[in-house]
């Protein structure tokens, strides 16, 4: 196990970092990050880290599907391309147990107990933390209150899908460039697969039964995917099968979306002052209707710069980093990473600008990753088994085909069921 990080003080921004071993400027870290807003902001904020410590930071910023593929391949094979990687709750416990990533251990000043319990648990294996959350999230409804009012509709917390579809229909005005619903359609287990799974959960569907056999040919999956395809086909923007988080964020900030159901972290970047929030809709089963995720930072096993990497992670996921973003002239308190530390929500400056904070915490607190009778496995929008990324990727491709119209819902689900069955049989589950 690596040493506990020793934290020094970066006077300019009052950031805690470890500097003693790396102040000679000869250490260089290559960091693979997802190309979401908070990660992009970190590159600017971290300029002070390099200035103070002499540690050179080389950033590799990738779209999330590409990031997952490249990081998985490099880490599994011991490729050594990266010193720090962005991973999440699906990978961290499994990779930690497999010895692919280093365990993390921090000094008392880091205050690991301040990390939200759901995030600590999801990034640990057998009580050992293997990745530190840069930000955490659930999912929720974000909708244009002005359009809803003009259309005479409302969206309540945990509303029915029928009511949400009706609200999207009422706000849909393509002649004026407004689409009723903007939702993920881009193929990938963490893209359309994640969102569609939360819908399916709410319909009472599950990926696997208690014998680990896939259930994608069930009536519940059919009902969920049919509703999703109809909703986006009728009231979504053209080309929805190519839209992920960043594409929809751009559409929303161009005032082209009536409602968006996606990661709570998106609220940090919404520019329309009329945005309102509601807890995720469901079709009778609220358990699993909203996901749980963290984009976290981990160290591939065997990295020659493991101690320098841990020091950087300690800084980038600290309370002091939140302060640095909040006080940064380019960003401010509305742009701090959220969903990772309880203390963030007690900062007065953050409370003053974060109208989404209460809804975000309610979503995180209500997420249910534990196994249940209906969902006999760990994970909300994923299944916590090593084979799931392969299964989920195949599923995502089929769902994009159904959304584009190149396959029927029945054909797409049948193909996904067949793929999942083959993968699990080959892995020896049954």
N, C-alpha and C positions, 0 to 999 in steps of 0.2 A: 504494500500500500504506500502511496506517496506521502510525503510529510504533510502535516497541517500547514496551511498557508500562513505565513507571517505577514501581517499587514503593517505597512508604513503609512505615511501621510503625504499626499500630493497637495501642497499648500495652495496652489492657484485655484483649484476647484473643490478643495476639501474632500478629495476622493481617497479611499483607502485602497492601497495597492502594495504588492511586494516588489521592492526595487533593488535591494542590496546586491543580489547576484547578477543583475542584468543592466546595470547602469553604464556598462562599457559600450553599449550600442551594438554589440555583435550578435545579439539574439534576434532572430526573425521568426515570426509565427505566421503560418498560412491558415486562414480561417474561412471555412465554407459556410455561407449564410443563405437563408431564403431571401428573396428579393422583395420582402414586405417593408412597409414604411419604417417601422421601428428599427429594423436591422440596418436599413439604409442610413437612418439618422445616427446610428451608433458609429458609423465610420467617421462622421464629423466630430462627434463628442470625443471619440477615442484619440483624436489628434493630441489632446492634452496628455493622454497616457504615454504616447510615444515621446512627447517632449520631455516629460518628467523622468521616464524610466530608460529611455534609449532603445526600447524594444520596438523593432520594426514590425508593422502589421500589414500583411498582404491579404487582401480580401478577394474571395471568389464568390460572387453574388449570382445565384441561380434561381430560376423559376422552380416552384416547389416540387413538381413532378420530376424534373431533371435533377434537382438536388438529391431527392430520395434515391434515384437510380445510381447516381455517381458516388454518393457517400456510402451507400450500402455495398456497392461493388468494391470500392477502395478499402473499406473497413474490414469486410469479410475476408479479403485476400491479403490483408496486411500490406497494402500498397504503399502506405506512408506518404500519400500526397498531401494530407492535411494534419495540422497540429490540433485544431479545434473544429468540431463539426456541429451543425444544427441538426438535432434529432428531436423526437417527441416521445409520447407515452407508449406508442406501440413498440418502438425499438428499444428504449432505454432498459427496461427490466430484462428483456430477452437477450440483448447484446451484453448486458452486465453479467448475466448468468453464464453466458458463453465465453466470457473473457475477452470480448472484442473491444471493450472500452474500460478505462481506468475508473476505479472507485474514487469518489470525491470526499475530501475531509477538510473542514474549515475550522479556524479559530473561533473563539467565543465572540469576538467583535463582529463577525459576519452575521451572527444571529440566525442560524438555520431554522430555529423555531418560528421565526417571523414569516417564513415561506408558508403559504396557505397549505393546510393539511392535504387537500386533494391533489395539489401539485407535488408535494413531497412523496406521497404514496404512489402516485402514478409514474414517478421517475426513479423509483427504488426497487431493489430486489432483496428480499430477506432483510429488510431494514437498512440496507446500504444504499446511499444516494449515488447514482451513476451519471446523472446529468442535472445541471442547475437551471431552473427556469428563467429565461430572459423575459418572456411574458407568458401569461396563461389566458385561457379563454374557454367560454362555452359558446353557445349559439343562441340568437334571439331574433325577433322581428324588428326591423328598422323601417319605418314608413313615413311618408310625407303627410304630416297632419293637415296641411292646407289643402292638398288634393283630396284627402279623405273627407274633410269637412265639406268641401265643395260638392263631393259626390254623395254626401249624406250617409257615409258608412263609418263604422268604428271597428277597431281591432282590439280585442281584449286579451289579457294575459291567458295563456293556455287555451286560446280560442279553438273552435272546431276548424278543420280544414275546409269544410263547406263554407263557413263564413269568410275565411281568408280568400278562397277562390272568388267568392262574390265581391269582396272588397277589391281584389285585383281587377275583376271585370269592370267594376264601376269606375276605377281610376284610369283604366286603359284608354288612351287617346293617341293612337299612333299618328294621326294626321297632324298633331301638334308635337310629335316627337316624344311622347310619354308612353312607356310600356307598364302595364299593370304590375308585373312581377319580374324581377331580375334574380335569377337563381343559378347556382353552379350547374354547368353542363359538360365541362371539359373532362375527358376521361382520366381517371386515376383513383386509387383507393382513398386518397386524402382529398380528392376534388369532388367530382359528382358522386363517387361512392360514399363519401362521408355524409353528404347531405341527404342522399336518397336513403341511406340506412336509418337516419333519424326519422324520416317519414315512415319507413317500414316498421320501425320499432313502435311508433305511435298507432299503427294499424294492428299491432299484435303479432307482427312477424318476427322471426329470428333467423340469423345466418345458419345456425347449426342446432340440432337437437341434442339431447343428453348423451347420445351415442356418437356425437361429433359428425353426424351425417348432414350434408347441406339440405336446406329447406327452401331453396329459391323457386321451387315449382309450386309453392303453396298459394292458396287463394288470397291470403293476406299480402304477400309480395305482389301478386298481380294487381290487387286493388290499389296498393300504394304507388306502384310504378305507373299504372294507367292514369291515376290522378295527376302525378307529376308531369307526365308527358302531355296530357291534355292542357294542364295549366300553362306550361311554357309555350306550347304550340299555339294556343289561342291568345295569350296575354303577355308573352315574353318578347324580348327583342329578337330580331333575325340573327341567326347564327349562334343561338344559345349553346349549342354543343361545343363551342370553342371558348366559352366564358368561364374563367375561374375568379378568384378573389380580386386580383388587381384589375381585371377587365371590368368587373361589375362595379368596383369602387369608382373607376373613372366614369362609367355611365351614371352612377348615382350623383356624383359631384357635377355632372353636366345636366342635372335635373331631368334625367330621362327615365327614372324608375319610380313607380308608385310605392312598391315595397320590396324589401330585400331581406331574406332570412339567411344569416351567415354568422361568422365569428364575431363575438362581442367586441373583439379588439378593433373592428372596423369603425366603431363609434368614435375612436380617437381622431379619425381622418375625415369624418363627414362634415361637409361645409355648409349644407343647407340648414338654416336656422329653424326650419319647420319640422325637423326630424322628431319623431316620437318612437318610443320603445315599448315592446310587449314580449312576454315570455312565449316560447315556441309553441306553435299550434299542435294539436294532436287529434287523432281520429278515435278517441276513446281510451287510449292508454298513454298517460303522460310520462311513464317511466322510459327514459331513453329518447324522448322527443327532442332533447337538446344535448349536444355533444360535450365532451371534455377533452381539452388538449393543452399542451404547452409546447412552444418552440423553445428548446433548451439547448444548453451548450455542454458538450462532452469531449473527452480526450481519447482518441484511438489508442488502443493498447500498443505499447512499445514505442510511442513517440519519443524521440531523443530530447524533445523540449517539453517534457511533461510538467516539470515544476514551473516553468515560465507560463505554460498554458493554464495551469491551475491558478496561478496568480492573476492572470488576465480574467479568467472566469469569475474569480472572487470579486474583482472590481466591477465587471460588466453586469453582474447580477446582484449588486449590493444596494443597500439603502442610499449610499452616497451617489451611486450612479443615477438613481431617480432624482436626487437633488440637482445633479449636474445638468440633466436634461431640462428640469423645471426652471432652472436659473440661466439656461443657455439663451443667448440673444436670438438665435435662429429658430428656437423651438418653443419652450414655455410649458406651463403646467398642463395644458390640454394635450400635450404630445408625449407625456411620460409613459413608459411601458407599464401595463397594468395586469391584474390577474395573477401576480406572482407573490406579492408581499402584503400582509395585512396592514403594515404601517403606512403604506401609500395612501390608503383610504382615510387615514386620520389627518393627513396634511391639509391645513386650512386652504392653502392656495390651490391645491388640487380640487378640493370640495367645491370651491367657488366657480370652477369652470367645467367640471365633469358632470354634466347633467345625466350622463349615462351610467354613473357609478352604481347607483342602487340597483338598476336593472341588470347590470353586468354581474354583480355579486349574487343576486338572486338566482341567476342562471347557473353560475358556477356552483353555488351551494346545492342546487336541486339536481345537478347532473348525477347519474347513477351508474358508475362503471362496474359495480359489483355484480357477480352472477346472481340470477334469479331463476325461479321455476320456468318462467317464459323464455328467458335468455340465459342458458346455462353455461355462460363463459364470461370472463372479464373483458370489459371494453364496451363503450357506447357505440361509436361509429366505426369501430374496428373490432376484430377478434384478437385477443392477446396470445396468438400462436405464431411460430416462425413462418408458417406457410401463408399467412393471411395476405401479405403484400402481393404475392403472385395471384392468389384467388381474387383479391380486390381489384387488381389491375385488369384482369380478364373481365370481371364484372363491369368495371367502368367503361371499357370499350364497347361492351354490348349495350349498356344503357345509352351511350352516345349514339349508337346506331339506331336505337329505338326513338330517340329524340329527333334525330335527323330524318326519320321516316324510311331509312333503308331496311329496317326490320320492324316487324310488329312487336309489341310488348311480349307477347307469348313466345315468339321466336327468340327474342333477346334473352328472356329469362331461362328458356330451355337450354340455350347455349351456355349461359353462365352456370347453370346447375350442372351441366355435363363437365365443364372445365373444373369446377370446384370438386366434384366427385372424383375426377381423375387425379387431381393434385393430392387430395387427402388420402385416397387409396394408395397411391405411390408412396406417400409418407408413412404409411402403416397405421393410420388411425383406425381402420376397420378392414 
